[in-house]
Amino acid sequence: MSSQQQLTNQEARNARLESEIQILDKKLSEFSKKKLARDELEHRLMLVNSLQTQRNNTTLLFNLLPEVTPDGVVLDSVSLKKGKVSVEGRSRSNAQLASLLALLEAKPGATDVQIHSIINNDKKEQKDGAVNSFLLTFELSEFVTPDLSKEVKRGS
């Protein structure tokens, strides 16, 4: 075999290898695109799961409130922010307000129960018989906060 023919054969092999390399490079780029799509899907799934678990927070609160609210206590306003519940309301007597606080403190779902103000309105009794206005706060111990640490890293 002449050196010219050997050179031609080698160039043919090189050309075949180059075409195989191009095919493999194309497959690699497809893999990276699929990995990116998979990462995006996992991110969306994490957000959906986070929202699903967060949904229970309100249910926990609304299951707890009727269990701890005695007769004679009216809840005018309830707000939930990051696990901290603020309640504004009225009571007919200090005993009923004390009962509300005792029931809340006895519940494992409520922690750090604090009464911030009690305003005695003896002179102007409400239509429902309430004479005390109050503001109290407590923490929902089973509050679920979404894990968005990946969200912060992504900058989304």
PLY file of the C-alpha trace (Angstrom):
ply
format ascii 1.0
element vertex 156
property float x
property float y
property float z
element edge 155
property int vertex1
property int vertex2
end_header
0.00 0.00 0.00
1.38 3.34 -0.96
1.78 6.17 1.45
-0.75 8.19 -0.57
-3.40 5.51 -0.05
-2.57 5.26 3.65
-2.97 9.03 3.94
-6.33 8.87 2.16
-7.50 6.06 4.45
-6.41 8.00 7.53
-8.22 11.13 6.34
-11.37 9.07 5.78
-11.11 7.67 9.31
-10.55 11.18 10.66
-13.58 12.50 8.78
-15.72 9.65 10.15
-14.49 10.39 13.69
-15.26 14.10 13.24
-18.82 13.31 12.15
-19.25 10.96 15.15
-17.93 13.69 17.47
-20.45 16.16 16.00
-23.28 13.67 16.58
-22.17 13.15 20.20
-21.84 16.90 20.76
-25.40 17.35 19.52
-26.61 14.66 21.96
-24.72 16.33 24.81
-26.37 19.66 24.08
-29.77 17.91 24.09
-28.92 16.40 27.49
-28.09 19.81 28.93
-31.37 21.23 27.58
-33.27 18.31 29.13
-31.45 18.81 32.44
-32.42 22.48 32.42
-36.05 21.56 31.69
-35.95 18.97 34.50
-34.54 21.54 36.93
-37.32 23.97 36.02
-39.91 21.24 36.54
-38.43 20.34 39.94
-38.51 24.02 40.90
-42.19 24.31 40.00
-42.94 21.09 41.85
-41.19 22.44 44.96
-43.29 25.62 44.82
-46.51 23.63 44.40
-45.62 21.36 47.33
-44.79 24.41 49.43
-48.16 25.97 48.64
-49.93 22.69 49.39
-48.40 22.44 52.86
-49.01 26.13 53.53
-52.72 25.69 52.82
-53.11 23.83 56.11
-52.08 26.89 58.14
-55.44 28.58 57.81
-57.27 25.33 58.45
-55.25 24.80 61.64
-56.19 28.27 62.83
-59.88 27.94 62.04
-60.01 24.53 63.71
-58.37 25.95 66.83
-60.47 29.10 67.31
-63.89 27.47 67.97
-62.28 25.07 70.45
-60.87 27.88 72.59
-63.52 30.60 72.26
-65.96 30.39 75.20
-69.54 31.71 75.17
-69.58 35.42 75.80
-66.43 36.12 73.78
-66.71 37.65 70.31
-63.75 37.68 67.93
-63.94 40.82 65.79
-60.68 40.46 63.88
-58.24 37.62 63.34
-55.04 37.92 61.31
-52.32 35.39 60.58
-48.85 36.49 59.48
-45.86 34.13 59.40
-47.30 31.96 62.15
-48.23 34.85 64.46
-51.95 35.22 65.10
-53.45 38.55 66.27
-56.96 38.53 67.66
-59.11 41.55 68.50
-62.38 40.94 70.24
-64.85 41.62 73.03
-65.94 39.71 76.12
-68.82 40.02 78.56
-66.59 39.52 81.60
-63.01 39.17 82.71
-63.72 35.55 83.62
-64.62 34.70 80.02
-61.49 36.45 78.79
-59.40 34.51 81.34
-61.08 31.32 80.13
-60.12 32.12 76.54
-56.50 32.67 77.57
-56.41 29.47 79.66
-57.88 27.40 76.83
-55.39 28.86 74.36
-52.44 28.18 76.65
-53.63 24.60 77.18
-53.72 23.86 73.45
-50.54 22.36 72.02
-51.18 24.19 68.74
-50.84 27.63 70.37
-47.67 28.93 71.99
-46.45 32.26 73.35
-49.97 33.47 74.21
-49.90 37.15 75.17
-52.64 39.62 75.95
-51.64 43.12 74.92
-54.59 45.21 76.01
-57.89 44.97 77.84
-60.17 47.97 77.68
-63.06 47.96 80.12
-66.13 49.65 78.63
-68.46 49.28 81.67
-70.24 52.53 80.94
-71.13 51.72 77.35
-72.12 48.08 77.18
-72.42 46.71 73.65
-75.66 45.22 72.27
-74.22 41.73 72.74
-73.44 42.45 76.41
-69.68 42.78 75.89
-67.94 45.15 78.29
-64.25 44.38 77.59
-62.31 44.89 74.38
-59.04 43.02 74.05
-56.07 42.38 71.79
-54.09 39.17 72.09
-51.46 37.35 70.07
-50.11 33.81 69.92
-47.93 31.65 67.71
-49.27 28.67 65.77
-46.83 25.92 66.68
-47.72 23.78 63.67
-47.37 26.67 61.22
-45.63 25.58 58.03
-43.32 28.06 56.39
-42.43 27.43 52.77
-38.83 26.43 52.10
-37.88 28.91 49.42
-34.12 28.77 49.94
-33.71 27.56 46.35
-35.93 30.43 45.27
-33.51 32.95 46.78
-30.52 31.26 45.11
-32.21 31.36 41.72
-33.11 35.02 42.07
-36.70 34.36 40.99
0 1
1 2
2 3
3 4
4 5
5 6
6 7
7 8
8 9
9 10
10 11
11 12
12 13
13 14
14 15
15 16
16 17
17 18
18 19
19 20
20 21
21 22
22 23
23 24
24 25
25 26
26 27
27 28
28 29
29 30
30 31
31 32
32 33
33 34
34 35
35 36
36 37
37 38
38 39
39 40
40 41
41 42
42 43
43 44
44 45
45 46
46 47
47 48
48 49
49 50
50 51
51 52
52 53
53 54
54 55
55 56
56 57
57 58
58 59
59 60
60 61
61 62
62 63
63 64
64 65
65 66
66 67
67 68
68 69
69 70
70 71
71 72
72 73
73 74
74 75
75 76
76 77
77 78
78 79
79 80
80 81
81 82
82 83
83 84
84 85
85 86
86 87
87 88
88 89
89 90
90 91
91 92
92 93
93 94
94 95
95 96
96 97
97 98
98 99
99 100
100 101
101 102
102 103
103 104
104 105
105 106
106 107
107 108
108 109
109 110
110 111
111 112
112 113
113 114
114 115
115 116
116 117
117 118
118 119
119 120
120 121
121 122
122 123
123 124
124 125
125 126
126 127
127 128
128 129
129 130
130 131
131 132
132 133
133 134
134 135
135 136
136 137
137 138
138 139
139 140
140 141
141 142
142 143
143 144
144 145
145 146
146 147
147 148
148 149
149 150
150 151
151 152
152 153
153 154
154 155
